[in-house]
Amino acid sequence: MRKSYREIGKQAEDAVRGIKDRDLRREAFRILLLQFIAGGNGGNGQGHRAARKAHAPVTKTARPAAHKRKVKIRPLKRPGRRGGGEGTVAIQKLIDAGIFRTGRDAAGIMKELARRRMPLEPSQLRMVLLRFSRARKLRRRVKMKGRKVTYLYSVR
């Protein structure tokens, strides 16, 4: 026995009652109403999945459980930094040794690092020096060499 339109409408309203969005609820109601009218499964009390099982059973082949490799997680030396902070450590050692009591430019710092066998690339050195000056561990002053701008770094 088929349900009346009023009962089908009531069933569709009950199905979309939990949807908060107005437009989405309206569209879901429209789709469900069409499905209940066309499908005819509104009267037997079965849901969408139960109706599918009656027509064609869905079979799944069981797969053997895959063996997962254990991933070793190494603790980071310094979280948030990629290179391990060689430049930071090298400049901190120079500050502790008192190299920056007098103003030093980047070339002088490179020579001192080479003498101590702590090689750094010039771009890496400049970035570390800039970070130390922004953290107010070093003071950076402008020194002109002709038209070229260089900086002198010293302890505050």
Phi and psi restraints in degrees (value plus and minus 20) as a CYANA .aco file:
   2 ARG   PHI    -100.8   -60.8
   2 ARG   PSI     131.1   171.1
   3 LYS   PHI    -103.6   -63.6
   3 LYS   PSI     136.7   176.7
   4 SER   PHI     -97.6   -57.6
   4 SER   PSI     146.4   186.4
   5 TYR   PHI     -81.8   -41.8
   5 TYR   PSI     -54.3   -14.3
   6 ARG   PHI     -84.1   -44.1
   6 ARG   PSI     -62.6   -22.6
   7 GLU   PHI     -88.9   -48.9
   7 GLU   PSI     -58.3   -18.3
   8 ILE   PHI     -85.9   -45.9
   8 ILE   PSI     -61.3   -21.3
   9 GLY   PHI     -82.4   -42.4
   9 GLY   PSI     -61.0   -21.0
  10 LYS   PHI     -83.7   -43.7
  10 LYS   PSI     -60.7   -20.7
  11 GLN   PHI     -85.7   -45.7
  11 GLN   PSI     -60.6   -20.6
  12 ALA   PHI     -87.0   -47.0
  12 ALA   PSI     -58.4   -18.4
  13 GLU   PHI     -83.1   -43.1
  13 GLU   PSI     -62.1   -22.1
  14 ASP   PHI     -83.7   -43.7
  14 ASP   PSI     -54.6   -14.6
  15 ALA   PHI     -90.6   -50.6
  15 ALA   PSI     -51.8   -11.8
  16 VAL   PHI    -122.7   -82.7
  16 VAL   PSI     -10.8    29.2
  17 ARG   PHI     -82.0   -42.0
  17 ARG   PSI     -52.3   -12.3
  18 GLY   PHI    -100.6   -60.6
  18 GLY   PSI     -25.7    14.3
  19 ILE   PHI    -103.3   -63.3
  19 ILE   PSI     105.3   145.3
  20 LYS   PHI    -101.7   -61.7
  20 LYS   PSI     -60.1   -20.1
  21 ASP   PHI     -89.7   -49.7
  21 ASP   PSI     108.4   148.4
  22 ARG   PHI     -84.8   -44.8
  22 ARG   PSI     -68.3   -28.3
  23 ASP   PHI     -85.5   -45.5
  23 ASP   PSI     -61.7   -21.7
  24 LEU   PHI     -85.1   -45.1
  24 LEU   PSI     -60.2   -20.2
  25 ARG   PHI     -84.0   -44.0
  25 ARG   PSI     -60.8   -20.8
  26 ARG   PHI     -83.3   -43.3
  26 ARG   PSI     -64.0   -24.0
  27 GLU   PHI     -87.5   -47.5
  27 GLU   PSI     -60.7   -20.7
  28 ALA   PHI     -84.7   -44.7
  28 ALA   PSI     -59.2   -19.2
  29 PHE   PHI     -82.3   -42.3
  29 PHE   PSI     -63.1   -23.1
  30 ARG   PHI     -82.1   -42.1
  30 ARG   PSI     -65.3   -25.3
  31 ILE   PHI     -85.4   -45.4
  31 ILE   PSI     -64.5   -24.5
  32 LEU   PHI     -84.9   -44.9
  32 LEU   PSI     -58.6   -18.6
  33 LEU   PHI     -82.3   -42.3
  33 LEU   PSI     -63.4   -23.4
  34 LEU   PHI     -84.3   -44.3
  34 LEU   PSI     -59.9   -19.9
  35 GLN   PHI     -86.2   -46.2
  35 GLN   PSI     -61.5   -21.5
  36 PHE   PHI     -86.0   -46.0
  36 PHE   PSI     -58.6   -18.6
  37 ILE   PHI     -90.7   -50.7
  37 ILE   PSI     -66.4   -26.4
  38 ALA   PHI     -95.5   -55.5
  38 ALA   PSI     -60.2   -20.2
  39 GLY   PHI     -94.9   -54.9
  39 GLY   PSI     -53.3   -13.3
  40 GLY   PHI      55.5    95.5
  40 GLY   PSI     -13.0    27.0
  41 ASN   PHI    -113.3   -73.3
  41 ASN   PSI      -5.5    34.5
  42 GLY   PHI     -91.8   -51.8
  42 GLY   PSI     -44.6    -4.6
  43 GLY   PHI    -111.4   -71.4
  43 GLY   PSI     -38.8     1.2
  44 ASN   PHI    -111.8   -71.8
  44 ASN   PSI     -23.9    16.1
  45 GLY   PHI      59.6    99.6
  45 GLY   PSI     -15.9    24.1
  46 GLN   PHI    -109.4   -69.4
  46 GLN   PSI     130.4   170.4
  47 GLY   PHI    -104.1   -64.1
  47 GLY   PSI    -192.4  -152.4
  48 HIS   PHI     -85.8   -45.8
  48 HIS   PSI     -62.6   -22.6
  49 ARG   PHI     -91.9   -51.9
  49 ARG   PSI     -56.9   -16.9
  50 ALA   PHI     -85.3   -45.3
  50 ALA   PSI     -56.4   -16.4
  51 ALA   PHI     -86.9   -46.9
  51 ALA   PSI     -57.0   -17.0
  52 ARG   PHI     -86.4   -46.4
  52 ARG   PSI     -60.4   -20.4
  53 LYS   PHI     -84.5   -44.5
  53 LYS   PSI     -50.7   -10.7
  54 ALA   PHI     -88.0   -48.0
  54 ALA   PSI     -53.1   -13.1
  55 HIS   PHI    -103.0   -63.0
  55 HIS   PSI     -78.3   -38.3
  56 ALA   PHI    -161.5  -121.5
  56 ALA   PSI      94.3   134.3
  57 PRO   PHI     -87.9   -47.9
  57 PRO   PSI     118.0   158.0
  58 VAL   PHI    -113.0   -73.0
  58 VAL   PSI     103.0   143.0
  59 THR   PHI    -130.4   -90.4
  59 THR   PSI     121.1   161.1
  60 LYS   PHI    -141.1  -101.1
  60 LYS   PSI     115.5   155.5
  61 THR   PHI    -105.2   -65.2
  61 THR   PSI     114.6   154.6
  62 ALA   PHI     -99.5   -59.5
  62 ALA   PSI     111.2   151.2
  63 ARG   PHI    -120.5   -80.5
  63 ARG   PSI     125.5   165.5
  64 PRO   PHI     -89.1   -49.1
  64 PRO   PSI     129.5   169.5
  65 ALA   PHI     -84.7   -44.7
  65 ALA   PSI     111.1   151.1
  66 ALA   PHI     -98.2   -58.2
  66 ALA   PSI     121.1   161.1
  67 HIS   PHI    -100.0   -60.0
  67 HIS   PSI     103.6   143.6
  68 LYS   PHI    -113.3   -73.3
  68 LYS   PSI     118.1   158.1
  69 ARG   PHI     -98.8   -58.8
  69 ARG   PSI     122.3   162.3
  70 LYS   PHI     -99.7   -59.7
  70 LYS   PSI     107.4   147.4
  71 VAL   PHI    -116.7   -76.7
  71 VAL   PSI     103.5   143.5
  72 LYS   PHI    -105.0   -65.0
  72 LYS   PSI     106.3   146.3
  73 ILE   PHI    -122.5   -82.5
  73 ILE   PSI      99.4   139.4
  74 ARG   PHI    -111.8   -71.8
  74 ARG   PSI     117.4   157.4
  75 PRO   PHI     -89.8   -49.8
  75 PRO   PSI     120.1   160.1
  76 LEU   PHI     -95.4   -55.4
  76 LEU   PSI     124.8   164.8
  77 LYS   PHI     -87.3   -47.3
  77 LYS   PSI     -70.0   -30.0
  78 ARG   PHI    -155.6  -115.6
  78 ARG   PSI      87.5   127.5
  79 PRO   PHI     -83.9   -43.9
  79 PRO   PSI     117.0   157.0
  80 GLY   PHI      75.6   115.6
  80 GLY   PSI     -29.4    10.6
  81 ARG   PHI    -141.1  -101.1
  81 ARG   PSI     118.5   158.5
  82 ARG   PHI    -106.1   -66.1
  82 ARG   PSI     -69.3   -29.3
  83 GLY   PHI     -97.9   -57.9
  83 GLY   PSI     -21.7    18.3
  84 GLY   PHI      71.4   111.4
  84 GLY   PSI     -29.1    10.9
  85 GLY   PHI      58.0    98.0
  85 GLY   PSI      14.4    54.4
  86 GLU   PHI     -81.8   -41.8
  86 GLU   PSI     -61.7   -21.7
  87 GLY   PHI     -84.6   -44.6
  87 GLY   PSI     -61.7   -21.7
  88 THR   PHI     -82.9   -42.9
  88 THR   PSI     -64.2   -24.2
  89 VAL   PHI     -85.4   -45.4
  89 VAL   PSI     -61.0   -21.0
  90 ALA   PHI     -84.3   -44.3
  90 ALA   PSI     -65.2   -25.2
  91 ILE   PHI     -88.4   -48.4
  91 ILE   PSI     -56.8   -16.8
  92 GLN   PHI     -83.9   -43.9
  92 GLN   PSI     -56.5   -16.5
  93 LYS   PHI     -85.2   -45.2
  93 LYS   PSI     -58.5   -18.5
  94 LEU   PHI     -86.8   -46.8
  94 LEU   PSI     -58.3   -18.3
  95 ILE   PHI     -84.3   -44.3
  95 ILE   PSI     -63.8   -23.8
  96 ASP   PHI     -84.6   -44.6
  96 ASP   PSI     -51.4   -11.4
  97 ALA   PHI     -98.8   -58.8
  97 ALA   PSI     -30.7     9.3
  98 GLY   PHI      67.1   107.1
  98 GLY   PSI       1.5    41.5
  99 ILE   PHI     -88.4   -48.4
  99 ILE   PSI     -49.7    -9.7
 100 PHE   PHI    -113.2   -73.2
 100 PHE   PSI      -1.2    38.8
 101 ARG   PHI     -85.3   -45.3
 101 ARG   PSI     -59.3   -19.3
 102 THR   PHI    -121.8   -81.8
 102 THR   PSI     136.2   176.2
 103 GLY   PHI     -84.7   -44.7
 103 GLY   PSI     113.7   153.7
 104 ARG   PHI    -145.1  -105.1
 104 ARG   PSI     119.8   159.8
 105 ASP   PHI    -113.1   -73.1
 105 ASP   PSI     156.2   196.2
 106 ALA   PHI     -83.3   -43.3
 106 ALA   PSI     -56.3   -16.3
 107 ALA   PHI     -85.8   -45.8
 107 ALA   PSI     -61.9   -21.9
 108 GLY   PHI     -84.7   -44.7
 108 GLY   PSI     -57.0   -17.0
 109 ILE   PHI     -88.6   -48.6
 109 ILE   PSI     -58.6   -18.6
 110 MET   PHI     -82.3   -42.3
 110 MET   PSI     -61.7   -21.7
 111 LYS   PHI     -82.8   -42.8
 111 LYS   PSI     -62.9   -22.9
 112 GLU   PHI     -85.2   -45.2
 112 GLU   PSI     -60.0   -20.0
 113 LEU   PHI     -86.8   -46.8
 113 LEU   PSI     -58.0   -18.0
 114 ALA   PHI     -86.4   -46.4
 114 ALA   PSI     -58.1   -18.1
 115 ARG   PHI     -84.2   -44.2
 115 ARG   PSI     -55.4   -15.4
 116 ARG   PHI    -109.0   -69.0
 116 ARG   PSI     -15.1    24.9
 117 ARG   PHI      39.0    79.0
 117 ARG   PSI      26.4    66.4
 118 MET   PHI    -144.5  -104.5
 118 MET   PSI      56.8    96.8
 119 PRO   PHI     -92.1   -52.1
 119 PRO   PSI     115.5   155.5
 120 LEU   PHI    -153.2  -113.2
 120 LEU   PSI     129.9   169.9
 121 GLU   PHI     -96.3   -56.3
 121 GLU   PSI     130.3   170.3
 122 PRO   PHI     -79.0   -39.0
 122 PRO   PSI     -59.2   -19.2
 123 SER   PHI     -86.7   -46.7
 123 SER   PSI     -58.1   -18.1
 124 GLN   PHI     -87.5   -47.5
 124 GLN   PSI     -60.1   -20.1
 125 LEU   PHI     -82.1   -42.1
 125 LEU   PSI     -64.4   -24.4
 126 ARG   PHI     -83.6   -43.6
 126 ARG   PSI     -59.0   -19.0
 127 MET   PHI     -87.6   -47.6
 127 MET   PSI     -58.4   -18.4
 128 VAL   PHI     -87.6   -47.6
 128 VAL   PSI     -62.0   -22.0
 129 LEU   PHI     -83.9   -43.9
 129 LEU   PSI     -59.7   -19.7
 130 LEU   PHI     -83.7   -43.7
 130 LEU   PSI     -61.0   -21.0
 131 ARG   PHI     -84.8   -44.8
 131 ARG   PSI     -60.5   -20.5
 132 PHE   PHI     -86.2   -46.2
 132 PHE   PSI     -56.8   -16.8
 133 SER   PHI     -91.7   -51.7
 133 SER   PSI     -54.8   -14.8
 134 ARG   PHI     -90.6   -50.6
 134 ARG   PSI     -50.2   -10.2
 135 ALA   PHI    -101.6   -61.6
 135 ALA   PSI     -18.3    21.7
 136 ARG   PHI      42.8    82.8
 136 ARG   PSI      10.2    50.2
 137 LYS   PHI    -109.6   -69.6
 137 LYS   PSI     -47.4    -7.4
 138 LEU   PHI    -145.3  -105.3
 138 LEU   PSI     135.1   175.1
 139 ARG   PHI    -127.0   -87.0
 139 ARG   PSI     115.8   155.8
 140 ARG   PHI    -136.5   -96.5
 140 ARG   PSI     100.6   140.6
 141 ARG   PHI    -137.9   -97.9
 141 ARG   PSI     126.5   166.5
 142 VAL   PHI    -101.2   -61.2
 142 VAL   PSI     113.0   153.0
 143 LYS   PHI    -151.7  -111.7
 143 LYS   PSI     107.7   147.7
 144 MET   PHI    -113.6   -73.6
 144 MET   PSI     111.7   151.7
 145 LYS   PHI    -135.1   -95.1
 145 LYS   PSI      71.9   111.9
 146 GLY   PHI      49.1    89.1
 146 GLY   PSI    -142.5  -102.5
 147 ARG   PHI    -114.4   -74.4
 147 ARG   PSI     -26.4    13.6
 148 LYS   PHI    -107.1   -67.1
 148 LYS   PSI     114.2   154.2
 149 VAL   PHI    -111.3   -71.3
 149 VAL   PSI     104.1   144.1
 150 THR   PHI    -145.0  -105.0
 150 THR   PSI     145.7   185.7
 151 TYR   PHI    -141.3  -101.3
 151 TYR   PSI     123.7   163.7
 152 LEU   PHI    -125.0   -85.0
 152 LEU   PSI     111.7   151.7
 153 TYR   PHI    -130.8   -90.8
 153 TYR   PSI     112.6   152.6
 154 SER   PHI    -165.7  -125.7
 154 SER   PSI     146.0   186.0
 155 VAL   PHI     -96.7   -56.7
 155 VAL   PSI     123.2   163.2
